[in-house]
Amino acid sequence: MKTIWKYQEAERHLGKIIKSALSEGPQYVTQQEIGTVSCPKTDINFETERQRDFSRNIEL
């Protein structure tokens, strides 16, 4: 029973984080360290596809 309560609490907490992140714009969390990078909201003409010559992994 205690495990179910912890899961539900974590689910609520994650929901709050996602809701606040959506208002800021696109986000991602890295696996190597915990952190978020926010980008400005995009307009209709924004190109969403990644250019092939750019790596997906970017060191900040």
mmCIF file of the N, C-alpha and C atoms, coordinates in Angstrom:
data_MODEL
# 
_entry.id   MODEL 
# 
loop_
_atom_site.group_PDB 
_atom_site.id 
_atom_site.type_symbol 
_atom_site.label_atom_id 
_atom_site.label_alt_id 
_atom_site.label_comp_id 
_atom_site.label_asym_id 
_atom_site.label_entity_id 
_atom_site.label_seq_id 
_atom_site.pdbx_PDB_ins_code 
_atom_site.Cartn_x 
_atom_site.Cartn_y 
_atom_site.Cartn_z 
_atom_site.occupancy 
_atom_site.B_iso_or_equiv 
_atom_site.pdbx_formal_charge 
_atom_site.auth_seq_id 
_atom_site.auth_comp_id 
_atom_site.auth_asym_id 
_atom_site.auth_atom_id 
_atom_site.pdbx_PDB_model_num 
ATOM 1   N N  . MET A 1 1  ? 0.825  -1.198 0.000   1.00 0.00 ? 1  MET A N  1 
ATOM 2   C CA . MET A 1 1  ? 0.000  0.000  0.000   1.00 0.00 ? 1  MET A CA 1 
ATOM 3   C C  . MET A 1 1  ? 0.866  1.258  0.000   1.00 0.00 ? 1  MET A C  1 
ATOM 4   N N  . LYS A 1 2  ? 1.951  1.225  0.769   1.00 0.00 ? 2  LYS A N  1 
ATOM 5   C CA . LYS A 1 2  ? 2.835  2.385  0.842   1.00 0.00 ? 2  LYS A CA 1 
ATOM 6   C C  . LYS A 1 2  ? 3.489  2.666  -0.516  1.00 0.00 ? 2  LYS A C  1 
ATOM 7   N N  . THR A 1 3  ? 3.826  1.599  -1.245  1.00 0.00 ? 3  THR A N  1 
ATOM 8   C CA . THR A 1 3  ? 4.432  1.755  -2.566  1.00 0.00 ? 3  THR A CA 1 
ATOM 9   C C  . THR A 1 3  ? 3.463  2.426  -3.532  1.00 0.00 ? 3  THR A C  1 
ATOM 10  N N  . ILE A 1 4  ? 2.210  2.045  -3.501  1.00 0.00 ? 4  ILE A N  1 
ATOM 11  C CA . ILE A 1 4  ? 1.202  2.662  -4.368  1.00 0.00 ? 4  ILE A CA 1 
ATOM 12  C C  . ILE A 1 4  ? 1.076  4.143  -4.058  1.00 0.00 ? 4  ILE A C  1 
ATOM 13  N N  . TRP A 1 5  ? 1.092  4.501  -2.788  1.00 0.00 ? 5  TRP A N  1 
ATOM 14  C CA . TRP A 1 5  ? 0.983  5.913  -2.403  1.00 0.00 ? 5  TRP A CA 1 
ATOM 15  C C  . TRP A 1 5  ? 2.175  6.705  -2.925  1.00 0.00 ? 5  TRP A C  1 
ATOM 16  N N  . LYS A 1 6  ? 3.384  6.133  -2.813  1.00 0.00 ? 6  LYS A N  1 
ATOM 17  C CA . LYS A 1 6  ? 4.583  6.827  -3.306  1.00 0.00 ? 6  LYS A CA 1 
ATOM 18  C C  . LYS A 1 6  ? 4.501  7.017  -4.820  1.00 0.00 ? 6  LYS A C  1 
ATOM 19  N N  . TYR A 1 7  ? 4.001  6.007  -5.529  1.00 0.00 ? 7  TYR A N  1 
ATOM 20  C CA . TYR A 1 7  ? 3.866  6.097  -6.978  1.00 0.00 ? 7  TYR A CA 1 
ATOM 21  C C  . TYR A 1 7  ? 2.886  7.204  -7.358  1.00 0.00 ? 7  TYR A C  1 
ATOM 22  N N  . GLN A 1 8  ? 1.752  7.269  -6.679  1.00 0.00 ? 8  GLN A N  1 
ATOM 23  C CA . GLN A 1 8  ? 0.752  8.292  -6.976  1.00 0.00 ? 8  GLN A CA 1 
ATOM 24  C C  . GLN A 1 8  ? 1.291  9.683  -6.663  1.00 0.00 ? 8  GLN A C  1 
ATOM 25  N N  . GLU A 1 9  ? 2.044  9.811  -5.578  1.00 0.00 ? 9  GLU A N  1 
ATOM 26  C CA . GLU A 1 9  ? 2.638  11.100 -5.219  1.00 0.00 ? 9  GLU A CA 1 
ATOM 27  C C  . GLU A 1 9  ? 3.660  11.529 -6.271  1.00 0.00 ? 9  GLU A C  1 
ATOM 28  N N  . ALA A 1 10 ? 4.483  10.594 -6.730  1.00 0.00 ? 10 ALA A N  1 
ATOM 29  C CA . ALA A 1 10 ? 5.475  10.896 -7.763  1.00 0.00 ? 10 ALA A CA 1 
ATOM 30  C C  . ALA A 1 10 ? 4.791  11.281 -9.070  1.00 0.00 ? 10 ALA A C  1 
ATOM 31  N N  . GLU A 1 11 ? 3.694  10.606 -9.395  1.00 0.00 ? 11 GLU A N  1 
ATOM 32  C CA . GLU A 1 11 ? 2.942  10.909 -10.614 1.00 0.00 ? 11 GLU A CA 1 
ATOM 33  C C  . GLU A 1 11 ? 2.372  12.329 -10.560 1.00 0.00 ? 11 GLU A C  1 
ATOM 34  N N  . ARG A 1 12 ? 1.845  12.724 -9.409  1.00 0.00 ? 12 ARG A N  1 
ATOM 35  C CA . ARG A 1 12 ? 1.325  14.087 -9.245  1.00 0.00 ? 12 ARG A CA 1 
ATOM 36  C C  . ARG A 1 12 ? 2.441  15.119 -9.362  1.00 0.00 ? 12 ARG A C  1 
ATOM 37  N N  . HIS A 1 13 ? 3.580  14.816 -8.746  1.00 0.00 ? 13 HIS A N  1 
ATOM 38  C CA . HIS A 1 13 ? 4.712  15.744 -8.785  1.00 0.00 ? 13 HIS A CA 1 
ATOM 39  C C  . HIS A 1 13 ? 5.223  15.917 -10.218 1.00 0.00 ? 13 HIS A C  1 
ATOM 40  N N  . LEU A 1 14 ? 5.328  14.811 -10.956 1.00 0.00 ? 14 LEU A N  1 
ATOM 41  C CA . LEU A 1 14 ? 5.766  14.873 -12.349 1.00 0.00 ? 14 LEU A CA 1 
ATOM 42  C C  . LEU A 1 14 ? 4.774  15.667 -13.192 1.00 0.00 ? 14 LEU A C  1 
ATOM 43  N N  . GLY A 1 15 ? 3.486  15.494 -12.944 1.00 0.00 ? 15 GLY A N  1 
ATOM 44  C CA . GLY A 1 15 ? 2.467  16.251 -13.661 1.00 0.00 ? 15 GLY A CA 1 
ATOM 45  C C  . GLY A 1 15 ? 2.622  17.749 -13.454 1.00 0.00 ? 15 GLY A C  1 
ATOM 46  N N  . LYS A 1 16 ? 2.944  18.164 -12.230 1.00 0.00 ? 16 LYS A N  1 
ATOM 47  C CA . LYS A 1 16 ? 3.161  19.585 -11.943 1.00 0.00 ? 16 LYS A CA 1 
ATOM 48  C C  . LYS A 1 16 ? 4.382  20.110 -12.685 1.00 0.00 ? 16 LYS A C  1 
ATOM 49  N N  . ILE A 1 17 ? 5.456  19.311 -12.713 1.00 0.00 ? 17 ILE A N  1 
ATOM 50  C CA . ILE A 1 17 ? 6.674  19.723 -13.419 1.00 0.00 ? 17 ILE A CA 1 
ATOM 51  C C  . ILE A 1 17 ? 6.401  19.883 -14.908 1.00 0.00 ? 17 ILE A C  1 
ATOM 52  N N  . ILE A 1 18 ? 5.689  18.926 -15.498 1.00 0.00 ? 18 ILE A N  1 
ATOM 53  C CA . ILE A 1 18 ? 5.390  18.985 -16.932 1.00 0.00 ? 18 ILE A CA 1 
ATOM 54  C C  . ILE A 1 18 ? 4.503  20.179 -17.245 1.00 0.00 ? 18 ILE A C  1 
ATOM 55  N N  . LYS A 1 19 ? 3.512  20.433 -16.422 1.00 0.00 ? 19 LYS A N  1 
ATOM 56  C CA . LYS A 1 19 ? 2.603  21.556 -16.660 1.00 0.00 ? 19 LYS A CA 1 
ATOM 57  C C  . LYS A 1 19 ? 3.354  22.887 -16.613 1.00 0.00 ? 19 LYS A C  1 
ATOM 58  N N  . SER A 1 20 ? 4.264  23.050 -15.656 1.00 0.00 ? 20 SER A N  1 
ATOM 59  C CA . SER A 1 20 ? 5.030  24.297 -15.574 1.00 0.00 ? 20 SER A CA 1 
ATOM 60  C C  . SER A 1 20 ? 6.032  24.403 -16.721 1.00 0.00 ? 20 SER A C  1 
ATOM 61  N N  . ALA A 1 21 ? 6.582  23.269 -17.174 1.00 0.00 ? 21 ALA A N  1 
ATOM 62  C CA . ALA A 1 21 ? 7.545  23.285 -18.273 1.00 0.00 ? 21 ALA A CA 1 
ATOM 63  C C  . ALA A 1 21 ? 6.879  23.645 -19.592 1.00 0.00 ? 21 ALA A C  1 
ATOM 64  N N  . LEU A 1 22 ? 5.649  23.197 -19.811 1.00 0.00 ? 22 LEU A N  1 
ATOM 65  C CA . LEU A 1 22 ? 4.956  23.484 -21.066 1.00 0.00 ? 22 LEU A CA 1 
ATOM 66  C C  . LEU A 1 22 ? 4.715  24.975 -21.254 1.00 0.00 ? 22 LEU A C  1 
ATOM 67  N N  . SER A 1 23 ? 4.538  25.700 -20.168 1.00 0.00 ? 23 SER A N  1 
ATOM 68  C CA . SER A 1 23 ? 4.319  27.141 -20.293 1.00 0.00 ? 23 SER A CA 1 
ATOM 69  C C  . SER A 1 23 ? 5.595  27.875 -20.691 1.00 0.00 ? 23 SER A C  1 
ATOM 70  N N  . GLU A 1 24 ? 6.760  27.266 -20.437 1.00 0.00 ? 24 GLU A N  1 
ATOM 71  C CA . GLU A 1 24 ? 8.040  27.886 -20.774 1.00 0.00 ? 24 GLU A CA 1 
ATOM 72  C C  . GLU A 1 24 ? 8.448  27.631 -22.217 1.00 0.00 ? 24 GLU A C  1 
ATOM 73  N N  . GLY A 1 25 ? 8.031  26.531 -22.792 1.00 0.00 ? 25 GLY A N  1 
ATOM 74  C CA . GLY A 1 25 ? 8.434  26.169 -24.143 1.00 0.00 ? 25 GLY A CA 1 
ATOM 75  C C  . GLY A 1 25 ? 9.031  24.776 -24.151 1.00 0.00 ? 25 GLY A C  1 
ATOM 76  N N  . PRO A 1 26 ? 9.628  24.354 -25.271 1.00 0.00 ? 26 PRO A N  1 
ATOM 77  C CA . PRO A 1 26 ? 10.196 23.001 -25.356 1.00 0.00 ? 26 PRO A CA 1 
ATOM 78  C C  . PRO A 1 26 ? 11.292 22.777 -24.315 1.00 0.00 ? 26 PRO A C  1 
ATOM 79  N N  . GLN A 1 27 ? 11.342 21.606 -23.747 1.00 0.00 ? 27 GLN A N  1 
ATOM 80  C CA . GLN A 1 27 ? 12.300 21.272 -22.691 1.00 0.00 ? 27 GLN A CA 1 
ATOM 81  C C  . GLN A 1 27 ? 12.883 19.889 -22.942 1.00 0.00 ? 27 GLN A C  1 
ATOM 82  N N  . TYR A 1 28 ? 14.030 19.640 -22.334 1.00 0.00 ? 28 TYR A N  1 
ATOM 83  C CA . TYR A 1 28 ? 14.513 18.264 -22.267 1.00 0.00 ? 28 TYR A CA 1 
ATOM 84  C C  . TYR A 1 28 ? 15.369 18.103 -21.024 1.00 0.00 ? 28 TYR A C  1 
ATOM 85  N N  . VAL A 1 29 ? 15.454 16.885 -20.531 1.00 0.00 ? 29 VAL A N  1 
ATOM 86  C CA . VAL A 1 29 ? 16.260 16.570 -19.358 1.00 0.00 ? 29 VAL A CA 1 
ATOM 87  C C  . VAL A 1 29 ? 17.337 15.604 -19.800 1.00 0.00 ? 29 VAL A C  1 
ATOM 88  N N  . THR A 1 30 ? 18.589 15.905 -19.468 1.00 0.00 ? 30 THR A N  1 
ATOM 89  C CA . THR A 1 30 ? 19.686 15.038 -19.877 1.00 0.00 ? 30 THR A CA 1 
ATOM 90  C C  . THR A 1 30 ? 19.794 13.853 -18.940 1.00 0.00 ? 30 THR A C  1 
ATOM 91  N N  . GLN A 1 31 ? 20.345 12.750 -19.432 1.00 0.00 ? 31 GLN A N  1 
ATOM 92  C CA . GLN A 1 31 ? 20.547 11.556 -18.619 1.00 0.00 ? 31 GLN A CA 1 
ATOM 93  C C  . GLN A 1 31 ? 21.803 11.691 -17.758 1.00 0.00 ? 31 GLN A C  1 
ATOM 94  N N  . GLN A 1 32 ? 22.827 12.409 -18.237 1.00 0.00 ? 32 GLN A N  1 
ATOM 95  C CA . GLN A 1 32 ? 24.092 12.495 -17.522 1.00 0.00 ? 32 GLN A CA 1 
ATOM 96  C C  . GLN A 1 32 ? 23.953 13.284 -16.228 1.00 0.00 ? 32 GLN A C  1 
ATOM 97  N N  . GLU A 1 33 ? 23.216 14.325 -16.266 1.00 0.00 ? 33 GLU A N  1 
ATOM 98  C CA . GLU A 1 33 ? 22.973 15.116 -15.067 1.00 0.00 ? 33 GLU A CA 1 
ATOM 99  C C  . GLU A 1 33 ? 21.565 15.669 -15.138 1.00 0.00 ? 33 GLU A C  1 
ATOM 100 N N  . ILE A 1 34 ? 21.003 15.976 -14.006 1.00 0.00 ? 34 ILE A N  1 
ATOM 101 C CA . ILE A 1 34 ? 19.635 16.481 -13.976 1.00 0.00 ? 34 ILE A CA 1 
ATOM 102 C C  . ILE A 1 34 ? 19.671 17.972 -14.284 1.00 0.00 ? 34 ILE A C  1 
ATOM 103 N N  . GLY A 1 35 ? 18.941 18.374 -15.289 1.00 0.00 ? 35 GLY A N  1 
ATOM 104 C CA . GLY A 1 35 ? 18.880 19.779 -15.660 1.00 0.00 ? 35 GLY A CA 1 
ATOM 105 C C  . GLY A 1 35 ? 17.917 19.960 -16.809 1.00 0.00 ? 35 GLY A C  1 
ATOM 106 N N  . THR A 1 36 ? 17.427 21.154 -16.981 1.00 0.00 ? 36 THR A N  1 
ATOM 107 C CA . THR A 1 36 ? 16.516 21.429 -18.083 1.00 0.00 ? 36 THR A CA 1 
ATOM 108 C C  . THR A 1 36 ? 17.049 22.583 -18.908 1.00 0.00 ? 36 THR A C  1 
ATOM 109 N N  . VAL A 1 37 ? 16.744 22.548 -20.163 1.00 0.00 ? 37 VAL A N  1 
ATOM 110 C CA . VAL A 1 37 ? 17.090 23.634 -21.067 1.00 0.00 ? 37 VAL A CA 1 
ATOM 111 C C  . VAL A 1 37 ? 15.793 24.103 -21.685 1.00 0.00 ? 37 VAL A C  1 
ATOM 112 N N  . SER A 1 38 ? 15.495 25.385 -21.549 1.00 0.00 ? 38 SER A N  1 
ATOM 113 C CA . SER A 1 38 ? 14.260 25.892 -22.137 1.00 0.00 ? 38 SER A CA 1 
ATOM 114 C C  . SER A 1 38 ? 14.585 26.700 -23.381 1.00 0.00 ? 38 SER A C  1 
ATOM 115 N N  . CYS A 1 39 ? 13.705 26.614 -24.346 1.00 0.00 ? 39 CYS A N  1 
ATOM 116 C CA . CYS A 1 39 ? 13.843 27.339 -25.600 1.00 0.00 ? 39 CYS A CA 1 
ATOM 117 C C  . CYS A 1 39 ? 12.635 28.254 -25.744 1.00 0.00 ? 39 CYS A C  1 
ATOM 118 N N  . PRO A 1 40 ? 12.799 29.353 -26.453 1.00 0.00 ? 40 PRO A N  1 
ATOM 119 C CA . PRO A 1 40 ? 11.630 30.211 -26.668 1.00 0.00 ? 40 PRO A CA 1 
ATOM 120 C C  . PRO A 1 40 ? 10.570 29.474 -27.480 1.00 0.00 ? 40 PRO A C  1 
ATOM 121 N N  . LYS A 1 41 ? 9.334  29.874 -27.290 1.00 0.00 ? 41 LYS A N  1 
ATOM 122 C CA . LYS A 1 41 ? 8.254  29.235 -28.050 1.00 0.00 ? 41 LYS A CA 1 
ATOM 123 C C  . LYS A 1 41 ? 8.466  29.490 -29.539 1.00 0.00 ? 41 LYS A C  1 
ATOM 124 N N  . THR A 1 42 ? 8.131  28.490 -30.337 1.00 0.00 ? 42 THR A N  1 
ATOM 125 C CA . THR A 1 42 ? 8.387  28.578 -31.766 1.00 0.00 ? 42 THR A CA 1 
ATOM 126 C C  . THR A 1 42 ? 7.185  29.148 -32.507 1.00 0.00 ? 42 THR A C  1 
ATOM 127 N N  . ASP A 1 43 ? 7.466  29.682 -33.675 1.00 0.00 ? 43 ASP A N  1 
ATOM 128 C CA . ASP A 1 43 ? 6.379  30.186 -34.507 1.00 0.00 ? 43 ASP A CA 1 
ATOM 129 C C  . ASP A 1 43 ? 6.001  29.130 -35.546 1.00 0.00 ? 43 ASP A C  1 
ATOM 130 N N  . ILE A 1 44 ? 5.034  29.423 -36.376 1.00 0.00 ? 44 ILE A N  1 
ATOM 131 C CA . ILE A 1 44 ? 4.511  28.466 -37.352 1.00 0.00 ? 44 ILE A CA 1 
ATOM 132 C C  . ILE A 1 44 ? 5.574  28.084 -38.382 1.00 0.00 ? 44 ILE A C  1 
ATOM 133 N N  . ASN A 1 45 ? 6.462  29.007 -38.739 1.00 0.00 ? 45 ASN A N  1 
ATOM 134 C CA . ASN A 1 45 ? 7.449  28.757 -39.783 1.00 0.00 ? 45 ASN A CA 1 
ATOM 135 C C  . ASN A 1 45 ? 8.695  28.036 -39.276 1.00 0.00 ? 45 ASN A C  1 
ATOM 136 N N  . PHE A 1 46 ? 8.722  27.655 -38.006 1.00 0.00 ? 46 PHE A N  1 
ATOM 137 C CA . PHE A 1 46 ? 9.902  27.005 -37.442 1.00 0.00 ? 46 PHE A CA 1 
ATOM 138 C C  . PHE A 1 46 ? 10.090 25.617 -38.044 1.00 0.00 ? 46 PHE A C  1 
ATOM 139 N N  . GLU A 1 47 ? 11.324 25.312 -38.439 1.00 0.00 ? 47 GLU A N  1 
ATOM 140 C CA . GLU A 1 47 ? 11.627 24.023 -39.052 1.00 0.00 ? 47 GLU A CA 1 
ATOM 141 C C  . GLU A 1 47 ? 11.932 23.019 -37.940 1.00 0.00 ? 47 GLU A C  1 
ATOM 142 N N  . THR A 1 48 ? 11.070 22.008 -37.775 1.00 0.00 ? 48 THR A N  1 
ATOM 143 C CA . THR A 1 48 ? 11.208 21.078 -36.651 1.00 0.00 ? 48 THR A CA 1 
ATOM 144 C C  . THR A 1 48 ? 12.151 19.918 -36.929 1.00 0.00 ? 48 THR A C  1 
ATOM 145 N N  . GLU A 1 49 ? 12.502 19.676 -38.177 1.00 0.00 ? 49 GLU A N  1 
ATOM 146 C CA . GLU A 1 49 ? 13.370 18.545 -38.480 1.00 0.00 ? 49 GLU A CA 1 
ATOM 147 C C  . GLU A 1 49 ? 14.825 18.901 -38.233 1.00 0.00 ? 49 GLU A C  1 
ATOM 148 N N  . ARG A 1 50 ? 15.562 17.922 -37.686 1.00 0.00 ? 50 ARG A N  1 
ATOM 149 C CA . ARG A 1 50 ? 16.981 18.110 -37.395 1.00 0.00 ? 50 ARG A CA 1 
ATOM 150 C C  . ARG A 1 50 ? 17.780 18.003 -38.690 1.00 0.00 ? 50 ARG A C  1 
ATOM 151 N N  . GLN A 1 51 ? 18.741 18.914 -38.860 1.00 0.00 ? 51 GLN A N  1 
ATOM 152 C CA . GLN A 1 51 ? 19.638 18.818 -40.007 1.00 0.00 ? 51 GLN A CA 1 
ATOM 153 C C  . GLN A 1 51 ? 20.513 17.581 -39.836 1.00 0.00 ? 51 GLN A C  1 
ATOM 154 N N  . ARG A 1 52 ? 20.761 16.849 -40.891 1.00 0.00 ? 52 ARG A N  1 
ATOM 155 C CA . ARG A 1 52 ? 21.478 15.576 -40.800 1.00 0.00 ? 52 ARG A CA 1 
ATOM 156 C C  . ARG A 1 52 ? 22.929 15.732 -40.344 1.00 0.00 ? 52 ARG A C  1 
ATOM 157 N N  . ASP A 1 53 ? 23.565 16.850 -40.604 1.00 0.00 ? 53 ASP A N  1 
ATOM 158 C CA . ASP A 1 53 ? 24.976 16.995 -40.252 1.00 0.00 ? 53 ASP A CA 1 
ATOM 159 C C  . ASP A 1 53 ? 25.193 17.433 -38.801 1.00 0.00 ? 53 ASP A C  1 
ATOM 160 N N  . PHE A 1 54 ? 24.140 17.637 -38.033 1.00 0.00 ? 54 PHE A N  1 
ATOM 161 C CA . PHE A 1 54 ? 24.272 18.021 -36.634 1.00 0.00 ? 54 PHE A CA 1 
ATOM 162 C C  . PHE A 1 54 ? 24.032 16.813 -35.737 1.00 0.00 ? 54 PHE A C  1 
ATOM 163 N N  . SER A 1 55 ? 24.839 16.694 -34.703 1.00 0.00 ? 55 SER A N  1 
ATOM 164 C CA . SER A 1 55 ? 24.701 15.594 -33.752 1.00 0.00 ? 55 SER A CA 1 
ATOM 165 C C  . SER A 1 55 ? 23.519 15.842 -32.831 1.00 0.00 ? 55 SER A C  1 
ATOM 166 N N  . ARG A 1 56 ? 22.918 14.760 -32.330 1.00 0.00 ? 56 ARG A N  1 
ATOM 167 C CA . ARG A 1 56 ? 21.837 14.887 -31.353 1.00 0.00 ? 56 ARG A CA 1 
ATOM 168 C C  . ARG A 1 56 ? 22.385 15.247 -29.978 1.00 0.00 ? 56 ARG A C  1 
ATOM 169 N N  . ASN A 1 57 ? 23.610 14.833 -29.673 1.00 0.00 ? 57 ASN A N  1 
ATOM 170 C CA . ASN A 1 57 ? 24.208 15.089 -28.363 1.00 0.00 ? 57 ASN A CA 1 
ATOM 171 C C  . ASN A 1 57 ? 25.011 16.376 -28.407 1.00 0.00 ? 57 ASN A C  1 
ATOM 172 N N  . ILE A 1 58 ? 24.614 17.326 -27.612 1.00 0.00 ? 58 ILE A N  1 
ATOM 173 C CA . ILE A 1 58 ? 25.294 18.616 -27.558 1.00 0.00 ? 58 ILE A CA 1 
ATOM 174 C C  . ILE A 1 58 ? 25.762 18.837 -26.133 1.00 0.00 ? 58 ILE A C  1 
ATOM 175 N N  . GLU A 1 59 ? 27.053 19.049 -25.954 1.00 0.00 ? 59 GLU A N  1 
ATOM 176 C CA . GLU A 1 59 ? 27.593 19.334 -24.625 1.00 0.00 ? 59 GLU A CA 1 
ATOM 177 C C  . GLU A 1 59 ? 27.407 20.810 -24.335 1.00 0.00 ? 59 GLU A C  1 
ATOM 178 N N  . LEU A 1 60 ? 26.817 21.118 -23.199 1.00 0.00 ? 60 LEU A N  1 
ATOM 179 C CA . LEU A 1 60 ? 26.607 22.514 -22.809 1.00 0.00 ? 60 LEU A CA 1 
ATOM 180 C C  . LEU A 1 60 ? 27.654 22.955 -21.820 1.00 0.00 ? 60 LEU A C  1 
# 
